[in-house]
Amino acid sequence: MQKIKSLMSRQGLKSPQESVPEIKSPVENFRIPSKEELRELRENPTDPQAEQEIINSIEEIYFSNDSFDVVEHELKKLPSVLNLHDLEEYRDKLKQQQAVVSKKVADLILEKQAAYVKELERVTSLQTNLQLAAVICTNARRQLNIAKEGFTQASLGLLANQRKRQLLIGLLKSLRTIKTLQRTDVRLSEMLEEEDYPGAIQLCLECQKAASTFKHYSCISELNSKLQDTLEQIEEQLDVALSKTCKHFEVGHYTKVQLAYRLLGKTQTAMDQLHMHFTQAIHNTVFQVVLGYVELCAGNSDTKFQKLQYRDLCTHITPDSYIPCLSDLCKALWEVMLSYYRTMSWHEEHDNEESTPASDGHSDLKTDDPNFNRSYVKKKLEHGLSRIWQDVQLKAKTYLLGTDLSNFKYDDFIFVLDIISRLMQVGEEFCGSKSEVLQESIRKQSVNYFKSYHRIRLEELRMFLENETWELCPVKSNFSILQLHEFKFMQQSRSPSVSPSKQYTSSSAAAAGSLFDQYQNGGNPFEQQTDNKDDETEDVLAANGYESDDLEKSVYQDDDSDSDVPEELKRDYVDEQTGDVPLKSVSKETLKTRKKSDYYLNKGNTLILTNTTLNVIRLVGKYMQMMNILKPIAFDVIHCMSQLFDYYLYAVYTFFGREDMYESTGLGLISSRLRTTLSRIQENLIDLEAPSETSGSLTTTEERKEKVPSPHLSHLVVLNSAGTLYGLAERVVATESLVFLADQFECLQPHLDAMMPSAKKPFLQQFYSQTVSTASELRKPIYWIVAAKAIDYEQMLHLMASVKWDIKEIMSQHNVYIDTLLKEFEHFHKKLSEVSKRVRIPFQVSNVLWEHCIRLANRTIVEGYANVKKCSNEGRALMQLDFQQFLMKLEKLTDIRPIPDKEFVETYIKAYYLTENDMERWIKEHREYSSKQLTNLVNACLGSHINKKARQKLIAAIDEPERPKR
């Protein structure tokens, strides 16, 4: 640059700085080439290529910096030993380079001279304009000073002071507002203590809005942070208040909490938090209840239980505290579910209300859609029902399975089932759930318990039967199994069409609607369950008294000292048969007369059952309670109930009806159905092996566990005494108690059928058709034994053998054996009357007894006639006379019509008059007679009138195999 300026000066040009006097800049000295050098440059011809080579030979350092010291650089390059010639050559070289560079620069300047002149003119013009602007500014300043001096400073001062006053008033208001904001924390604390959460939030939001208005003040930034912390604290306390509603719902409290969340614009967040709190409340509640009982039973202050998991904690519950703990557990869970139910009810009631206007200071409030919030809350609450109930089920299941209930008392176990059943009812009303989790857990416990319980009950039944003396158990005349507390649950629903799961619900609960509606304002369904149990215990004592009807008792007490005479008995009995039918309303005297004269009048107000029968009925009631509460094990329970009846039936038959010598009579005393039933019971239920014997396989051992040893009759029961008609009283009590038990099973059939699964109903139908209905059929074999021993039929055969039947004259007087037989019947009548003093003999029983006796007597008569060796026509007429006399007297002793086996005797007597041809046909048609009896007919009637061949033909017809017997 400096070099360029030196060249310009040599050309007579001035730089802009030089032309403007105000702008001064130092110009360094630049060596101007001498005239000789310029001349030399001009004289020497220019070769551009050579010049370019010279320029290229210049060292790079010469082009680097204007402050570069050339002299110093060149001096440093001199060698240590100087050579003049070399120096001169190097000097000429440098001069040549300098001349070439100078020429190149001069050429460049000359090339750009026109542009330089033009630019110089623009700079000159700019300088002139600047001078004019300076003049204008000077004039403006002068005019401003004149205006300032000419205008009134006092007026402008007044305006300025007024403006300052207005600003100060606004500042004072702001300061007062800030002061109020500083004091809001005290008021917020008071409102939180009063649980006025909506007011506190409203105040806090208003303070935040005001703080945002004055945010330009430095003191407000700290206040704004403090208000935000306070709002977060309010939300924390609000969350705590929300959690309190999970255990105890209070409408006013919950309304405040919901309004507060609406002000915050966090309605959805509140629902999410609420469900989390309910889940936590369920866990904490059950844990604290169980922990309290565990620590109470442990009896020490050891804190190790608090560190256990809930599942492990449940295993430490003792049997004594199991039921109280379960009851308290369900009460606590009920409170949680009731709170949830009331929460849903609150939201349903407030669905149509307008949402509280939101504060503009909160962004969530601005964007919240009330309709969307209500829809979200409704769906969340509906989905939460099953979730809450599932948590309740799992907690209850864990508690149930934590203890082995197989050793519990029956009443305690039933109480557990009642509580769980009530809990399942709560679940069904709560969310429509079938409580599969609870049902499965209680089913496991029930099956485990019931197997053990039933085995013990069968053993107890065997013990009762072996110690039973078959005495009458005097119950009230209006006794019904529904009076037993074991059957109290059936009184709530007599109709089998009602679902068993609803039968235990009290009538008051049914009238009041659902449990949640009934206990919404207080109380607890699990507390009522405990009270019901106490009431049932009192009802048992009232329902099971053994005193008789007052009228009957007074009659029998007055008659205890009366002595009955056979003639009176006979006469009264005959008169009774010819008298009028007694009216329903009877007097005391009539009752007294009936008692003396008729031992088998069916007095409907007297029931025949034993203590063992009553115990079996109670067991059935207990089994039905369990089955009623837990239907999944209904088949197992009904199967065990059938075993109770089977064992009772088998015991009665074994004790009183098993006599091989009478079973072989061929009279069909035991029907094929009864025989099949007895065989099935013996095969499936009776353990016939000796206890000392060991089984060869585990399967056999398991099968024997399901069986019960055959019972043995008590040695106190005497069945061989003729004075008691061979234990007739005991036989009547045993047999008729079995019939009574069968009648009760018949009454229970609709209820059992309603509880039995459809796939298993054929078992129940088979049980009733093949077992229960055969109970009355045991009367025949049991009372046959009495009838066979009560009359001396052998004596009658001996008396008949002494009668001469080949007489020649027709007799008008019957034989003595008829009188003897009738006396036997009169004696039997008297014995029956004596037995009836101890035990009422039902009409059906007396009929069976008389039928057996008459049938045996008639067959004995036929057997006696079959022993006759010789018989004339007059003798045959005597037989008919004897039998007619017997029938005439017998019809006065009994009202059985027609007389059993009457035709059996008459047909046999008439056969004496048959011819040879008719005899063969008669023998083939009457196979009910024995071979001996038919052979006697052939020998006694046709012996002297037919030849040997004809006799053999008739004998052969008699001896044909497979003779059916009636």
ABEGO torsion letter per residue (X at the ends): XAAAAAAAAAAGBBBAAAABAABBBBBBBBBBBBAAAAAAAAABBBBAAAAAAAAAABBAAAAABAABBAAAAAAAABBABBBAAAAAAAAAAAAAAAAAAAAAAAAAAAAAAAAAAAAAAAAAAAAAAAAAAAAAAAAAAAAAAAAAAABBAAAAAAAAAAAAAAAAAAAAAAAAAAAAAAAAAAAAAAAAAAGBAAAAAAAAAAAAAAAAAAAABAAAAAAAAAAAAAAAAAAAAAAAAAAAAAABBBAAAAAAAAAAAAAAGAAAAAAAAAAAAAAAAAAAAAAAAAAAAAAAAAGBABAAAAABBAAAAAAABBAAAAAAAAAAAAAAAAAAAAAAAAAAAAAAAAAABBBBBBBAABAAAAABBAAAAAAAAAAAAAAAAAAAAAAAAAAAAAAAAABBAAABBAAAAAAAAAAAAAAAAAAAAAAGBAGAAAAAAAAAAAAAAAAAAAAAAAAAAAAAAAABAGBBBBBBAABBAAABAAAAAAAABABAABBAAAAABBAAAAAAEBAAAAAAAEEBAAAAAAAAAAAAAAAAAAAABABBBAAAAAAAAAAAABBBBAAAAAAAAAAAAABBBBBABBBAAAAAAAAAABAABBBAABBBBBAAAAAAAAAAAAAAAAAAABAAAAAAAAAAAAAAAAAAAAAAAAAAABBAAAAAAGAGABBAAAAAAAAAAAAAABBABBAABBBABAAAAAAAAABBBBBBBBAABBAABAAAGGGAAAAAAAAAAAAAAAAAAAAAAAAAAAABBAAAAAAAAAAAAAAAAAAAAAAAAAAAAAAAAABBAAAAAAAAAABBAABABBBABBBAAAAAAAAAAAAAAAAAAAAAAABBBBAAAAAAAAAAAAAAAAAAAAAAAAABABBBAAAAAAAAAAAAAAAAAAAAABABOBBBGAAAAAAAAAAAABBAAAAAAAAAABAABBAAAAAAAAAAAAAAABBAAAAAAAAAAAABBGBBBX
